[in-house]
Amino acid sequence: MNVIYQYGFFVLIGIILGIFIALKWLASEGTEVRVGKFVIRGRQNVVTDVSDINVSGPEKRKTRMEIRKERREQRRTKRAAKKGENIT
């Protein structure tokens, strides 16, 4: 019985690795495929059927300077709203 579980374990690991490698090579470059907590970034080809998988394109990350600028503007508008000023 132990041997059956050992072979079953290796077959299951093989299937999981096969799916991972297939997604890695089939997804286009910059595409992220999210399966639960795992994120698989694609390499080159185009995915043809994506029915149950959450796929998002590459997103631009904001720099620290952009984030600070947005927060500064938000604080400025809040202060102006409290004072009753009109900021354009």
DRENPA-863704 format. One record per residue: residue number from 1; residue in three letters; x, y, z of N, C-alpha, C in turn. Coordinates in steps of 0.2 Angstrom, whole numbers, plus 2048, in hexadecimal, padded with zeros to 3 digits. Layout:
N
SITE     n   res   n_u   n_v   n_w   ca_u   ca_v   ca_w   c_u   c_v   c_w
SITE   NUM   ALA     X     Y     Z      X      Y      Z     X     Y     Z
...
! end
This chain:
88
SITE     n   res   n_u   n_v   n_w   ca_u   ca_v   ca_w   c_u   c_v   c_w
SITE     1   MET   804   7FA   800    800    800    800   804   806   800
SITE     2   ASN   80A   806   803    80F    80C    804   811   80D   7FD
SITE     3   VAL   812   808   7F9    815    809    7F2   810   80D   7EE
SITE     4   ILE   80A   80C   7EF    804    80F    7EB   804   816   7EC
SITE     5   TYR   805   818   7F3    805    81F    7F5   80B   823   7F2
SITE     6   GLN   811   81F   7F2    817    822    7F0   816   824   7E8
SITE     7   TYR   814   81F   7E4    813    820    7DD   80E   826   7DC
SITE     8   GLY   808   825   7E0    803    82B    7DF   806   832   7E1
SITE     9   PHE   80A   832   7E6    80D    838    7E7   811   83B   7E2
SITE    10   PHE   816   837   7DF    81A    839    7D9   816   83B   7D3
SITE    11   VAL   810   837   7D2    80C    839    7CC   809   840   7CD
SITE    12   LEU   806   841   7D3    803    847    7D5   808   84D   7D4
SITE    13   ILE   80E   84C   7D7    813    851    7D6   815   853   7CF
SITE    14   GLY   815   84D   7CB    816    84E    7C3   811   852   7C0
SITE    15   ILE   80B   850   7C2    805    854    7BF   805   85B   7C0
SITE    16   ILE   807   85D   7C7    807    864    7C9   80D   868   7C5
SITE    17   LEU   813   864   7C5    818    868    7C2   817   868   7BA
SITE    18   GLY   813   864   7B7    812    864    7B0   80D   86A   7AF
SITE    19   ILE   808   86B   7B3    804    871    7B2   807   877   7B3
SITE    20   PHE   80C   878   7B8    810    87E    7B9   814   87F   7B3
SITE    21   ILE   818   87A   7B1    81C    87C    7AB   818   87D   7A5
SITE    22   ALA   812   87A   7A4    80E    87C    79E   80B   883   79E
SITE    23   LEU   809   885   7A4    807    88C    7A5   80D   891   7A4
SITE    24   LYS   813   88F   7A7    818    894    7A6   81A   895   79F
SITE    25   TRP   81A   890   79B    81C    890    794   816   892   78F
SITE    26   LEU   810   891   791    80A    893    78D   808   89B   78D
SITE    27   ALA   809   89D   793    807    8A4    795   80C   8A9   791
SITE    28   SER   809   8AF   78F    80E    8B4    78B   812   8B7   791
SITE    29   GLU   817   8BA   78E    81C    8BE    793   818   8C3   796
SITE    30   GLY   819   8C4   79D    816    8C9    7A1   80F   8C8   7A3
SITE    31   THR   80D   8C2   7A1    806    8C0    7A4   807   8BC   7AB
SITE    32   GLU   803   8BE   7AF    803    8BA    7B6   7FD   8B6   7B6
SITE    33   VAL   7FE   8AF   7B8    7F8    8AB    7B9   7F8   8A9   7C0
SITE    34   ARG   7F3   8AB   7C4    7F2    8AA    7CB   7EE   8A4   7CC
SITE    35   VAL   7F1   89F   7D0    7ED    899    7D2   7EE   899   7DA
SITE    36   GLY   7E9   89C   7DD    7E9    89C    7E5   7EE   8A2   7E6
SITE    37   LYS   7F3   8A0   7EA    7F9    8A4    7EC   7FE   8A4   7E8
SITE    38   PHE   7FF   89F   7E3    804    89E    7DE   803   8A3   7D8
SITE    39   VAL   809   8A6   7D6    809    8AA    7D0   80E   8A8   7CC
SITE    40   ILE   80B   8A6   7C5    80F    8A3    7C0   810   8A9   7BB
SITE    41   ARG   816   8AB   7B9    817    8B0    7B4   819   8AC   7AE
SITE    42   GLY   815   8AE   7A8    816    8AB    7A2   81D   8AD   79E
SITE    43   ARG   81E   8A9   799    825    8AB    796   824   8AD   78F
SITE    44   GLN   820   8A9   78A    821    8AC    783   81A   8AB   77F
SITE    45   ASN   817   8A5   77F    812    8A4    77B   80B   8A6   77D
SITE    46   VAL   806   8A6   779    7FF    8A8    77B   7FB   8A3   77E
SITE    47   VAL   7F7   8A5   783    7F2    8A0    786   7EC   8A0   782
SITE    48   THR   7E9   89B   780    7E3    89B    77C   7DD   89A   780
SITE    49   ASP   7DD   896   785    7D7    894    789   7D8   896   790
SITE    50   VAL   7D5   89B   793    7D6    89D    79A   7CF   89E   79D
SITE    51   SER   7CC   898   79F    7C5    899    7A1   7C5   89A   7A9
SITE    52   ASP   7C9   896   7AD    7C8    896    7B4   7CE   899   7B8
SITE    53   ILE   7D3   89C   7B4    7D9    89E    7B7   7D9   8A6   7B6
SITE    54   ASN   7DB   8A9   7BC    7DB    8B0    7BC   7E1   8B3   7B9
SITE    55   VAL   7E1   8B6   7B3    7E7    8B8    7B0   7E7   8C0   7AF
SITE    56   SER   7EC   8C3   7B1    7EC    8CA    7B0   7F3   8CC   7AD
SITE    57   GLY   7F3   8D2   7A9    7F8    8D4    7A5   7FD   8D7   7AA
SITE    58   PRO   803   8D9   7A7    808    8DC    7AC   806   8E3   7AE
SITE    59   GLU   806   8E5   7B4    804    8EB    7B7   80A   8EF   7B9
SITE    60   LYS   80A   8F6   7B8    80F    8FA    7B9   80F   8FC   7C1
SITE    61   ARG   815   8FA   7C4    815    8FC    7CB   817   903   7CC
SITE    62   LYS   814   906   7D1    815    90D    7D2   81B   90E   7D6
SITE    63   THR   81F   913   7D4    825    915    7D8   823   918   7DE
SITE    64   ARG   828   918   7E3    827    91B    7E9   825   923   7E9
SITE    65   MET   828   926   7E4    827    92D    7E3   820   92E   7E1
SITE    66   GLU   81D   92A   7DC    816    92A    7DA   811   929   7E0
SITE    67   ILE   813   924   7E4    80E    923    7EA   80E   929   7EF
SITE    68   ARG   814   92B   7F0    815    931    7F4   811   937   7F2
SITE    69   LYS   812   938   7EB    80E    93E    7E8   806   93D   7E9
SITE    70   GLU   804   937   7E7    7FD    936    7E8   7FA   937   7EF
SITE    71   ARG   7FE   934   7F4    7FC    936    7FB   7FD   93D   7FD
SITE    72   ARG   802   940   7FA    802    948    7FC   7FC   94B   7F9
SITE    73   GLU   7FA   94A   7F3    7F4    94D    7F0   7EE   94B   7F4
SITE    74   GLN   7ED   945   7F6    7E7    943    7FA   7E7   947   801
SITE    75   ARG   7ED   948   804    7ED    94C    80A   7EB   953   809
SITE    76   ARG   7EE   955   804    7ED    95D    802   7E5   95E   801
SITE    77   THR   7E2   959   7FD    7DB    95A    7FC   7D7   959   802
SITE    78   LYS   7D9   955   807    7D5    954    80D   7D5   95A   811
SITE    79   ARG   7DB   95D   812    7DC    963    815   7D8   969   813
SITE    80   ALA   7D8   969   80C    7D5    96F    809   7CD   96E   80A
SITE    81   ALA   7CB   968   80A    7C4    966    80B   7C2   968   812
SITE    82   LYS   7C6   967   817    7C5    969    81E   7C4   971   81E
SITE    83   LYS   7C8   974   81B    7C9    97B    81B   7C3   97F   817
SITE    84   GLY   7C0   97B   812    7BB    97E    80E   7BE   981   808
SITE    85   GLU   7C5   980   806    7C8    983    800   7C6   97F   7FA
SITE    86   ASN   7C7   982   7F4    7C6    97E    7EE   7CC   97E   7EA
SITE    87   ILE   7CF   977   7EA    7D5    976    7E6   7D4   973   7E0
SITE    88   THR   7D7   975   7DB    7D6    972    7D4   7DC   96E   7D2
! end
